[in-house]
Amino acid sequence: MDLHQSATTAAQTAEHFDVLIVGAGISGIGAAYHLTTQRPGTRFAVLEVQDGFGGTWRTHRYPGIRSDSDLHTFGYRFKPWTSKPIGTGPEILAYLNEVIEENGLERHIRYGHRILAAGWSSEDGLWTVEAELVASGERRRLTCNFLWMCQGYYRHTGPYTPEWPGMEGFQGRIVHPQTWPEDLDLTGRRVTVIGSGATAATLVPAIAGQCVHVTMLQRSPSYYFTGRNANELADMLRELQVDETWIHEIVRRKLLHDQAIFNQRCLDEPEKVRAELIGAVRAHLPPGYDVEKHFTPRYRPWHQRLCVIPNGDLLRAVAAGQVTMVTDEIERFTPHGIRLKSGEEIEADVVVTATGFHLSVLGDIEFAVDGKPLVFGDTITYRGMMFTGVPNMAWVFGYFRSSWTLRADIVADFVCRLLGHMERRQARKVEVALRPDDAGMRLLDWIDPEDFNPGYLLRDLHRLPRRGEKREWQHTQDYWREKDEFPAIDLDGAEFVYA
Ligand SMILES: Cc1cc2nc3c(=O)[nH]c(=O)nc-3n(C[C@H](O)[C@H](O)[C@H](O)COP(=O)(O)OP(=O)(O)OC[C@H]3O[C@@H](n4cnc5c(N)ncnc54)[C@H](O)[C@@H]3O)c2cc1C
């Protein structure tokens, strides 16, 4: 797309919408629901490169795929979750399908549209979006007044796999969970899964019964919650035949209340929390098992996302002898497996690299504002939703430590309110800008690596928008404050510039 041309020509010929939503995952479907209910009559479309909805839950098809937070809070606030708290990938897709069907959202979604570029023109007060139709390679232009970016945070097209020496000479198969091959039969195979995050912890027990043996190879251990995949309160309310809408609301409130207490305890008494988490892990393992080496993280709880292993399934597989934990570093691949820095060698027919993602900043789309290429790393974020110098755009970036969707819902409320406010003011353009009293504010990276440090963020931190010292200029990761702060945002505040 010629980002330097005036958008006027495009604006005259392209199909026009009030709002374009990019991405049909949890955030994009939520955005479509909220637009439909909070701003009926809005002309909008959801553009999605894949041939179906679901985003993360469509892309990831590895054995055992499931959520690692409870679906009472990972589900939308407006649609009760009626199954066990930790949901499987297919269950989550079925839930999203119901949201689409019950609210007539299908007619708004256009699959097979890869957004390549988007240019804002102040002259026309419009975004011009260039999409590639995946099926034909044809290009199509659309225009909109407002861009609602729901494209997630990682690249769906290709996972992150580190380069280890000797990989090319490995005679077995190397697979990544993000691109799980449909034809992969693990029967009778020796499998090594590299990783210790939620994906590895989910995958390992799911394949353990099928393989000859599974080795879970981790550089360092993670914390796990080992509780039952059940919610006693929900079960009791169901027994009392309470309406599912009520159950959803009550259980959400209780879980959020409990999570707030837990988060605070992680800050106030990290050693006690650490001992409790590790104690629960130990209880699933045989006496004398080296919990210190394999299940005692070096960081404090909550420094990285805590993984849920429902009913301790990973630990049960270890206790049953189906899974061996190895905590070591890889020196190189050999033709028949992996040699470790300790000198030990693991023999493997299949190696699964559960090694994470590539960060995607706003869908890897080429953005421009008034003909000037946009570098997100040069912008400052307003509450992790908008960016200085970028008009008429909002981004949904959920929570790391709480369920993503909690934020998708409250960002949606904010965007709908902002759109209504623009209409009342007859403004064509809204932009965020530092206020006079923000002058001299120190600018920092998007996240504080001391506070939270997953590899995919640290590798590419410089590509993300900057954060300021004041709360307004941060993605605070604090649902409990944002749920009250967002509805109270003064849209006529000095940080909002309308034209
Ligand atoms: C395996 C796994 C498990 C997870 N479990 C949890 C959990 O239990 N709880 C939790 O809170 N979070 C979890 N997460 C984080 C999770 O990604 C989010 O919670 C949530 O699913 C993100 O939804 P989303 O719609 O914002 O983004 P995504 O699910 O990433 O969807 C974005 C969509 O945008 C599309 N897209 C991207 N770029 C373009 C483009 N240029 N043009 C057109 N379309 C585009 C993509 O194809 C995709 O369909 C998990 C993540 C993974 C990978």
PDBQT file of the ligand as one rigid body, heavy atoms in Angstrom, charges set to zero:
ROOT
HETATM    1  C1  LIG A 501      -2.010 -21.903  24.649  1.00  0.00    +0.000 C 
HETATM    2  C2  LIG A 501      -2.475 -20.644  25.297  1.00  0.00    +0.000 A 
HETATM    3  C3  LIG A 501      -3.290 -20.703  26.418  1.00  0.00    +0.000 A 
HETATM    4  C4  LIG A 501      -3.731 -19.525  27.016  1.00  0.00    +0.000 A 
HETATM    5  N1  LIG A 501      -4.529 -19.617  28.115  1.00  0.00    +0.000 NA
HETATM    6  C5  LIG A 501      -4.976 -18.498  28.708  1.00  0.00    +0.000 A 
HETATM    7  C6  LIG A 501      -5.817 -18.554  29.845  1.00  0.00    +0.000 A 
HETATM    8  O1  LIG A 501      -6.180 -19.609  30.334  1.00  0.00    +0.000 OA
HETATM    9  N2  LIG A 501      -6.215 -17.390  30.413  1.00  0.00    +0.000 N 
HETATM   10  C7  LIG A 501      -5.826 -16.184  29.927  1.00  0.00    +0.000 A 
HETATM   11  O2  LIG A 501      -6.214 -15.155  30.470  1.00  0.00    +0.000 OA
HETATM   12  N3  LIG A 501      -5.039 -16.100  28.817  1.00  0.00    +0.000 NA
HETATM   13  C8  LIG A 501      -4.610 -17.209  28.211  1.00  0.00    +0.000 A 
HETATM   14  N4  LIG A 501      -3.799 -17.121  27.108  1.00  0.00    +0.000 N 
HETATM   15  C9  LIG A 501      -3.507 -15.826  26.527  1.00  0.00    +0.000 C 
HETATM   16  C10 LIG A 501      -4.506 -15.721  25.331  1.00  0.00    +0.000 C 
HETATM   17  O3  LIG A 501      -3.843 -15.551  24.150  1.00  0.00    +0.000 OA
HETATM   18  C11 LIG A 501      -5.541 -14.681  25.574  1.00  0.00    +0.000 C 
HETATM   19  O4  LIG A 501      -6.129 -14.851  26.781  1.00  0.00    +0.000 OA
HETATM   20  C12 LIG A 501      -6.668 -14.610  24.549  1.00  0.00    +0.000 C 
HETATM   21  O5  LIG A 501      -7.053 -15.833  23.979  1.00  0.00    +0.000 OA
HETATM   22  C13 LIG A 501      -6.233 -13.654  23.528  1.00  0.00    +0.000 C 
HETATM   23  O6  LIG A 501      -7.352 -13.353  22.745  1.00  0.00    +0.000 OA
HETATM   24  P1  LIG A 501      -7.252 -12.239  21.644  1.00  0.00    +0.000 P 
HETATM   25  O7  LIG A 501      -8.519 -12.301  20.894  1.00  0.00    +0.000 OA
HETATM   26  O8  LIG A 501      -6.900 -10.935  22.263  1.00  0.00    +0.000 OA
HETATM   27  O9  LIG A 501      -6.001 -12.638  20.741  1.00  0.00    +0.000 OA
HETATM   28  P2  LIG A 501      -5.717 -13.948  19.903  1.00  0.00    +0.000 P 
HETATM   29  O10 LIG A 501      -6.342 -15.135  20.491  1.00  0.00    +0.000 OA
HETATM   30  O11 LIG A 501      -4.250 -13.956  19.674  1.00  0.00    +0.000 OA
HETATM   31  O12 LIG A 501      -6.479 -13.669  18.536  1.00  0.00    +0.000 OA
HETATM   32  C14 LIG A 501      -6.057 -12.664  17.661  1.00  0.00    +0.000 C 
HETATM   33  C15 LIG A 501      -6.650 -12.932  16.299  1.00  0.00    +0.000 C 
HETATM   34  O13 LIG A 501      -6.235 -11.870  15.432  1.00  0.00    +0.000 OA
HETATM   35  C16 LIG A 501      -5.857 -12.418  14.192  1.00  0.00    +0.000 C 
HETATM   36  N5  LIG A 501      -4.880 -11.520  13.564  1.00  0.00    +0.000 N 
HETATM   37  C17 LIG A 501      -3.665 -11.162  14.041  1.00  0.00    +0.000 A 
HETATM   38  N6  LIG A 501      -3.054 -10.332  13.183  1.00  0.00    +0.000 NA
HETATM   39  C18 LIG A 501      -3.905 -10.162  12.136  1.00  0.00    +0.000 A 
HETATM   40  C19 LIG A 501      -3.824  -9.419  10.921  1.00  0.00    +0.000 A 
HETATM   41  N7  LIG A 501      -2.750  -8.682  10.599  1.00  0.00    +0.000 N 
HETATM   42  N8  LIG A 501      -4.874  -9.467  10.074  1.00  0.00    +0.000 NA
HETATM   43  C20 LIG A 501      -6.002 -10.203  10.380  1.00  0.00    +0.000 A 
HETATM   44  N9  LIG A 501      -6.114 -10.928  11.508  1.00  0.00    +0.000 NA
HETATM   45  C21 LIG A 501      -5.077 -10.905  12.383  1.00  0.00    +0.000 A 
HETATM   46  C22 LIG A 501      -5.269 -13.770  14.539  1.00  0.00    +0.000 C 
HETATM   47  O14 LIG A 501      -5.322 -14.655  13.441  1.00  0.00    +0.000 OA
HETATM   48  C23 LIG A 501      -6.167 -14.210  15.686  1.00  0.00    +0.000 C 
HETATM   49  O15 LIG A 501      -7.270 -14.973  15.244  1.00  0.00    +0.000 OA
HETATM   50  C24 LIG A 501      -3.347 -18.272  26.495  1.00  0.00    +0.000 A 
HETATM   51  C25 LIG A 501      -2.497 -18.228  25.393  1.00  0.00    +0.000 A 
HETATM   52  C26 LIG A 501      -2.072 -19.386  24.797  1.00  0.00    +0.000 A 
HETATM   53  C27 LIG A 501      -1.182 -19.302  23.602  1.00  0.00    +0.000 C 
ENDROOT
TORSDOF 0
